[in-house]
Amino acid sequence: MIANGTRISKNEKVRRLSIRENSEEVQSDMRFPYLWSFLSFSSHHSFEHGFRNYKLLRVLNLDRAPFSCFPPELVELIHLRYLSLRWTMIRELPESIRKLKYLEILDLKGSTVSSLPSGITQLTCLCQIRNYRYSFQSSLFFPDTLGMRVPSGIGRLTSLQKLGSVEVNEDYESVRELGKLTQLRRLGILKLREEQGMDLCYTLERLKLLTAMYVVSLNKKDFLQLDSISSPPKYLQRLYLKCSLSALPGWVASLQYISKLVLQYSNLKSDPLKALQKLPSLVVLELRQAYAGEELWCDPVGFSKLKRLGLHELERLQRIRIAKGSMSGLERLDITACTVLETVPDGIENLKNIEDLVLWEMPSTFIKTVERRRGEDFWKVQHITTITRIYKGGGRWVSETLL
């Protein structure tokens, strides 16, 4: 083994060890009794000699390690504070994980762990549990999020600051129990049913410190009633709502610190731009199948901080009007599969800071309107640094620069 350009000898007093893709295997006769931090970023390292020689470990990172099941000796590393099993093929954690009583961060992102054992509720030092992965099933453009089921008693982990993502499905009690985690800053909650909307409101009223929230319904046509929140988490900076909404909840427009907002599957009847344009901190706004109307309109001086706008799969949208003085700081506009949109937004010529216009799967009739010299609306977009068209061709995505 090599560390800092020097070969490591047997029983050397190494405190921190990192293994990369091209690193040598740890030899069976090597002992690292003083090792505190072991970081592996290799999908080929076998770990055939296990972890019994590392009794003092506090940090263990096993990203992409070739494990199909949880190494049982890990629960004997009782001093662990940080354990990462990212992108491994491990499917479940043992009940004996309760032995890791000092564990603060458990990172399972990209793994195939679909539920947590009840023993996890005894790890009261836990500050973060991360477990989510993505798959493209319901959309060509945006991934579905998969998470994990949590056991009854998850509310005992009152030190948790980050929890994502929890699949609740028919577990009605767990939605309310999450309200006990009053130190949460980030929460992802998936597979919510229509009838769980009130329980979610009850929980969010209690999570005063949330800065990021990710809410997804079980089916994209399920309506979540989220209007019953009288006092939303006022420090929210990022909000993802992936569900049908009868109307945009009034409290969303009151979020003074929100910097990123994503609405997906909302199918709102009323123009969401009018409701959101006065948000003072909004930098990124994405509407994904979020509006069922024919026209979007932004008033003068609206969206004063907005830098990125995404309009995706708004199937009935025909016109976009941006009044002079609104979105003055916009730098990028993405338009995706808005199949009846007639042309680029009226007023785009006034957006002097825009650098990128990205057109995904837009009809050829639309593309012709902005072609160099020949397009009737080319004069509106000629000041934009780069115009990119992206479309599916021959079974793959093709990107071409129009300007």
C-alpha positions in Angstrom: 0.0 0.0 0.0 1.1 3.5 -0.8 0.3 6.6 1.3 1.5 10.1 0.4 4.0 8.6 -2.1 5.5 6.3 0.6 5.0 2.5 0.9 3.2 1.6 4.1 5.0 -0.9 6.3 3.3 -3.5 8.5 1.7 -2.3 11.6 2.5 1.4 10.8 0.6 4.0 12.8 -1.6 5.2 10.0 -4.6 7.4 11.0 -6.2 7.9 7.6 -6.2 5.6 4.7 -7.7 6.2 1.2 -8.1 3.6 -1.6 -8.7 4.6 -5.2 -9.5 2.5 -8.3 -5.8 1.8 -9.0 -4.7 1.2 -5.4 -3.1 -2.0 -4.3 -5.1 -4.5 -2.1 -4.6 -4.3 1.6 -2.4 -7.2 2.5 -3.6 -9.8 5.0 -0.7 -9.3 7.3 -1.1 -5.5 7.5 -2.5 -4.1 10.8 -3.7 -0.6 11.3 -4.7 -0.5 14.9 -4.7 3.3 15.1 -6.7 3.9 11.9 -9.5 6.5 12.4 -10.6 7.1 8.8 -10.9 4.6 6.0 -12.1 6.0 2.6 -12.6 3.6 -0.3 -13.6 4.8 -3.8 -12.9 1.6 -5.6 -15.4 -0.8 -7.1 -12.7 -3.5 -7.5 -11.2 -3.7 -4.0 -12.2 -7.0 -2.5 -11.9 -6.3 1.3 -11.4 -10.1 1.6 -9.7 -9.6 5.0 -12.6 -7.7 6.4 -12.5 -4.8 8.9 -11.6 -6.6 12.2 -8.2 -4.9 12.2 -9.7 -1.4 12.4 -11.3 -1.3 15.8 -10.9 2.4 16.4 -12.5 3.5 13.1 -14.7 6.6 13.3 -15.1 7.3 9.6 -15.8 4.5 7.0 -16.5 5.3 3.4 -17.3 2.3 1.2 -18.6 4.0 -1.9 -19.2 1.5 -4.8 -17.6 -1.3 -2.8 -18.4 -4.8 -4.3 -20.8 -5.9 -1.5 -24.1 -7.7 -2.1 -24.8 -8.0 1.6 -23.9 -6.0 4.7 -20.5 -7.1 6.1 -21.5 -8.4 9.6 -18.2 -7.3 11.3 -19.1 -3.6 10.6 -21.4 -3.6 13.7 -18.4 -4.3 15.8 -16.9 -1.0 14.9 -18.6 0.6 17.8 -16.7 4.0 17.5 -18.1 4.7 14.0 -19.5 8.2 13.5 -19.8 8.1 9.8 -20.7 5.1 7.5 -21.2 5.4 3.8 -22.5 2.5 1.7 -23.3 4.6 -1.4 -23.8 2.8 -4.7 -23.3 -0.7 -3.3 -25.6 -3.6 -4.0 -26.5 -4.1 -0.3 -30.3 -4.7 0.0 -30.9 -4.7 3.7 -29.3 -3.7 7.0 -29.2 -6.0 10.0 -31.0 -5.5 13.2 -27.6 -5.5 14.9 -26.9 -2.1 13.5 -28.2 -0.9 16.8 -24.7 -1.6 18.2 -23.3 1.5 16.4 -24.6 3.7 19.1 -22.3 6.7 18.3 -23.2 6.7 14.6 -24.1 10.2 13.4 -24.3 9.9 9.6 -25.6 6.9 7.6 -25.3 7.4 3.8 -27.1 4.8 1.6 -27.6 7.0 -1.5 -27.8 4.9 -4.6 -27.9 1.6 -2.8 -30.7 -0.9 -3.0 -31.7 -0.7 0.6 -35.5 -0.3 0.5 -36.3 -0.3 4.3 -34.6 0.3 7.6 -34.6 -2.2 10.5 -36.3 -1.3 13.8 -32.8 -1.3 15.4 -32.1 2.0 13.7 -34.4 3.7 16.2 -31.9 3.0 18.9 -29.2 5.1 17.2 -30.1 8.4 19.0 -27.0 10.2 17.9 -28.0 10.0 14.2 -28.0 13.4 12.6 -28.4 12.3 8.9 -29.9 9.3 7.1 -29.5 9.6 3.3 -31.1 7.1 1.0 -32.5 7.8 -2.4 -32.0 6.8 -6.0 -33.4 7.6 -9.3 -35.0 5.8 -12.3 -36.5 7.0 -15.5 -39.9 5.4 -15.8 -42.7 7.9 -16.1 -40.9 10.7 -18.0 -38.1 11.0 -20.6 -36.9 14.1 -19.0 -37.1 13.8 -15.2 -36.3 10.9 -13.0 -38.6 9.3 -10.4 -37.2 9.2 -6.9 -37.1 6.0 -4.9 -36.5 5.9 -1.2 -36.9 3.7 1.9 -39.5 2.6 4.4 -38.8 3.5 8.0 -39.8 1.6 11.1 -42.3 2.6 13.8 -40.4 4.7 16.4 -38.5 6.8 13.9 -39.7 9.8 15.9 -37.2 8.8 18.7 -34.3 10.0 16.5 -34.7 13.6 17.7 -31.2 14.6 16.7 -31.9 14.0 13.0 -31.3 17.0 10.7 -31.5 15.3 7.4 -33.8 12.4 6.4 -34.4 11.4 2.8 -36.2 9.9 1.3 -39.0 8.2 3.3 -41.7 6.2 1.4 -44.9 6.3 3.5 -47.4 4.6 1.1 -50.1 3.2 3.5 -48.2 3.9 6.7 -50.4 6.7 8.0 -48.8 6.8 11.4 -45.3 7.5 10.1 -46.4 10.7 8.4 -47.4 12.2 11.8 -44.5 10.6 13.6 -42.1 12.6 11.4 -43.4 15.7 13.1 -41.5 14.7 16.2 -38.2 15.3 14.4 -38.2 19.0 15.1 -34.4 19.4 14.4 -34.9 18.4 10.7 -33.4 20.8 8.1 -34.0 18.5 5.1 -36.9 16.0 4.5 -37.8 13.9 1.5 -41.2 12.2 1.8 -42.5 9.9 -1.1 -45.5 7.9 -2.1 -48.1 10.1 -0.3 -51.7 9.2 -0.8 -54.5 11.8 -1.2 -55.9 11.1 2.2 -52.5 11.8 3.9 -52.5 15.5 2.9 -53.8 16.6 6.3 -51.3 14.5 8.2 -48.5 16.0 6.1 -49.8 19.5 7.0 -49.8 18.5 10.7 -46.2 17.4 10.4 -44.9 20.4 8.5 -46.4 22.8 11.0 -44.0 21.3 13.6 -40.8 21.3 11.5 -39.9 24.9 12.0 -36.3 24.6 11.0 -36.7 23.0 7.5 -34.7 24.5 4.7 -35.3 21.9 2.1 -38.4 19.7 1.5 -39.2 17.1 -1.2 -42.8 15.9 -1.4 -44.0 13.3 -3.9 -47.4 11.7 -4.2 -47.9 8.0 -4.9 -49.5 8.6 -8.3 -49.1 11.8 -10.2 -52.8 12.3 -10.4 -53.3 12.1 -6.6 -54.3 15.5 -5.3 -52.6 16.5 -2.0 -54.4 19.1 0.0 -51.7 21.3 1.4 -53.7 24.4 2.2 -54.1 23.6 5.9 -50.7 24.9 6.8 -51.1 28.2 8.6 -47.5 28.5 9.7 -45.1 26.9 7.1 -41.4 26.4 7.8 -40.3 30.0 7.2 -36.7 29.2 6.5 -37.4 27.0 3.5 -34.9 27.5 0.7 -35.7 24.6 -1.6 -39.1 23.1 -2.2 -40.1 20.3 -4.6 -43.8 19.5 -4.9 -44.5 16.5 -7.2 -48.2 16.0 -7.0 -51.5 17.2 -8.3 -52.8 20.4 -6.7 -56.3 21.9 -7.0 -54.6 25.3 -6.5 -51.2 26.5 -5.5 -51.1 26.6 -1.6 -51.3 30.2 -0.5 -48.3 29.8 1.9 -45.9 29.0 -0.9 -46.1 32.7 -2.1 -45.1 33.8 1.5 -41.8 32.0 1.6 -39.3 34.8 1.9 -36.1 32.7 1.7 -37.2 30.2 -1.1 -34.4 30.1 -3.7 -35.5 27.0 -5.7 -39.0 25.9 -6.4 -40.0 22.9 -8.5 -43.7 22.1 -9.3 -44.3 18.8 -11.1 -47.7 17.2 -12.1 -49.5 20.1 -10.5 -51.7 20.9 -13.5 -52.7 24.2 -12.1 -55.6 26.0 -13.7 -54.4 29.5 -12.7 -51.2 31.1 -13.9 -48.5 30.2 -11.3 -46.3 33.0 -12.4 -48.7 35.6 -11.1 -48.7 34.0 -7.7 -44.9 33.5 -7.5 -43.5 36.6 -9.1 -43.1 38.6 -5.9 -41.0 36.0 -4.1 -37.9 38.0 -3.2 -35.3 35.3 -3.1 -36.4 33.0 -5.9 -33.4 32.1 -8.2 -34.6 28.8 -9.9 -38.2 28.0 -10.9 -39.2 24.9 -12.8 -42.7 24.1 -14.0 -43.0 20.4 -15.1 -46.5 19.4 -16.2 -47.5 22.0 -13.7 -49.9 24.3 -15.6 -52.9 23.4 -17.7 -53.6 26.9 -19.1 -52.8 28.5 -22.5 -50.9 31.6 -21.4 -48.2 32.6 -18.9 -47.8 36.2 -18.0 -45.2 38.0 -15.8 -45.8 41.6 -14.6 -43.2 44.4 -14.7 -40.5 44.0 -11.9 -41.6 40.4 -11.2 -39.0 37.8 -10.4 -36.3 40.3 -9.5 -33.8 37.6 -8.5 -34.7 34.8 -10.9 -31.7 33.4 -12.9 -33.1 30.2 -14.3 -36.5 29.3 -15.6 -37.7 25.9 -16.8 -41.0 25.3 -18.6 -41.5 21.6 -19.2 -44.2 19.6 -20.9 -46.9 22.3 -20.6 -49.1 20.7 -23.2 -51.7 23.5 -23.6 -49.3 26.4 -23.4 -49.6 28.7 -26.5 -48.1 32.0 -25.4 -45.7 33.5 -22.9 -45.6 37.2 -22.2 -42.8 38.8 -20.2 -43.4 42.4 -19.4 -40.5 44.8 -19.7 -38.6 45.0 -16.4 -39.5 41.5 -15.2 -37.0 38.7 -14.9 -34.2 41.2 -15.5 -31.5 38.9 -14.1 -32.6 35.8 -16.0 -29.5 33.9 -17.4 -31.0 30.6 -18.7 -34.4 29.6 -20.1 -35.3 25.9 -20.8 -38.4 25.0 -22.8 -39.2 21.3 -23.0 -41.9 19.6 -25.1 -44.4 22.5 -25.0 -45.9 21.1 -28.2 -48.4 23.9 -29.0 -46.2 26.8 -28.0 -46.2 29.1 -31.0 -43.0 31.1 -30.5 -40.4 32.3 -27.9 -41.8 34.5 -25.1 -42.9 38.0 -26.0 -40.5 40.2 -24.3 -37.5 37.9 -24.4 -35.7 40.6 -26.3 -35.7 42.7 -23.1 -33.8 40.1 -21.1 -30.3 41.5 -21.5 -28.6 39.0 -19.2 -29.8 35.8 -20.7 -27.0 33.6 -21.9 -28.6 30.3 -22.7 -31.9 29.3 -24.4 -32.2 25.5 -24.4 -35.0 23.9 -26.5 -35.8 20.2 -25.7 -38.0 18.2 -28.0 -39.7 21.3 -29.4 -41.6 21.0 -32.7 -39.8 21.9 -36.0 -42.3 24.7 -36.6 -41.2 26.4 -33.4 -37.5 25.9 -34.2 -37.9 27.5 -37.6 -39.1 30.8 -35.9 -35.7 31.3 -34.3 -33.4 30.1 -37.0 -30.6 32.5 -37.9 -31.6 35.1 -40.4 -34.6 33.0 -41.7 -36.6 32.9 -38.5 -39.3 35.5 -38.1 -38.5 35.8 -34.4 -34.7 35.6 -34.7 -34.5 39.3 -34.0 -35.9 38.6 -30.5 -33.2 36.1 -29.6 -30.1 37.3 -31.5 -28.6 38.8 -28.3 -28.6 35.4 -26.5 -25.1 33.9 -26.3 -26.1 30.3 -27.0 -29.3 28.7 -28.4 -29.3 24.9 -28.2 -31.8 22.4 -29.6 -31.9 18.9 -28.1 -34.0 16.2 -29.6 -34.3 12.4 -29.8 -32.8 11.0 -33.0 -31.8 7.4 -33.8 -32.6 6.3 -30.2 -30.3 8.8 -28.6 -30.3 12.5 -27.6 -28.8 14.8 -30.2 -27.7 18.4 -29.4 -27.1 21.1 -31.9 -26.3 24.7 -31.6 -28.6 27.2 -33.4 -26.7 30.3 -32.3 
